[in-house]
Amino acid sequence: MVQGLRDESLRADTATQIRTFRELLAGRLAEDQAAGKLRADADPKAIAETFAALMDGLLLHLMADPGFDPVSATTALVAMLRPRTDERAR
């Protein structure tokens, strides 16, 4: 990422890869939403953008602090996105 600040070609390639990942993730989240696995009021595109950024942040924290547990943070975030039990019954 830092090298991309100096190398426009690398930055463009990285941006394309990140954009593709977000688009694929948004598609998957939309499928999950249609299947009732994601809150009905959630925005799949916005969630995909947030998840992609959070994953980068979690990786940064893990690199800086090898004792950091990204699993518990990720699990908590995913739990917030799932429909409540009463929403699934509708």
N, C-alpha and C positions, 0 to 999 in steps of 0.2 A: 504494500500500500504506500509506504513512504517512497519507494522508488518510482511509483506512478506519479508522484508530484513532480518529478524531474523528467519523466519519459512519457510523453503524450500518447504514444502508441500503446504502451503498457497500460496506461490509465484507461484508454478506450476499451482495450480488451477486457480489463477487469470490470469495467462498468457494464459491458455486454454480458459477461458471465453472471454478475450479480443481478442484473435486470432479468435475465433468463430464469435464474433460480427463483426470484420473487414471483414471476409470472406462473411458473410451474406450481409453486406452493399455493398461490392464490387459486389456481384451478382445482387443486386437490382439496383445499379448504371449502370451496364452493360445492364440490361433490359431497364432502362430509356434511355440510350444512343441509343440502337437499335430502340427505339420508337421516337427518335428525341428530347427528353427532356433534354439531356445532350450534351454538346459540343462534336463534332465528334473527336476532337483531344485530348480529355481528357483520362487519364489512370484511369479506375475505381478502380483498386487495390491501386494505389498511393493515389487517392482521399480518399478512405476508410481509409487508414492508417492515412492520414492527419486529416480527420474529427474525427476519434477516439481520436487522441492526442489533437485536439482542444477542443473537448467536455470535456476532463479531465481538460484542462486549464481553460475553461469557468467555470466549476464547482468550481475549486480552487478560481478563482476570485470572484465568487458569495459568497462562504463561507467566504472569507476575507473581502468582501465589500458588505453588503446586499443591498446597493443602486445601485449596478452594474446591467445593463440591458443586459442579454445575448441574448435576442431576436433580438435586432438591429444588434448585431455583427453577429449572425447566418444568419439573413436575407441578410445582405450584402455579406456574403461569398457564400450563395446559388445563389444569383443573378449573381455573377461572373461566375458560372459554367453553367448557362443556355445559350443555343445558342442565338446569336443575331437574331433579327427578320429576317434579310435577309438570315441567314443560315437556318432557318426553312422553307423558301420557296423553297429551293433546293430539 
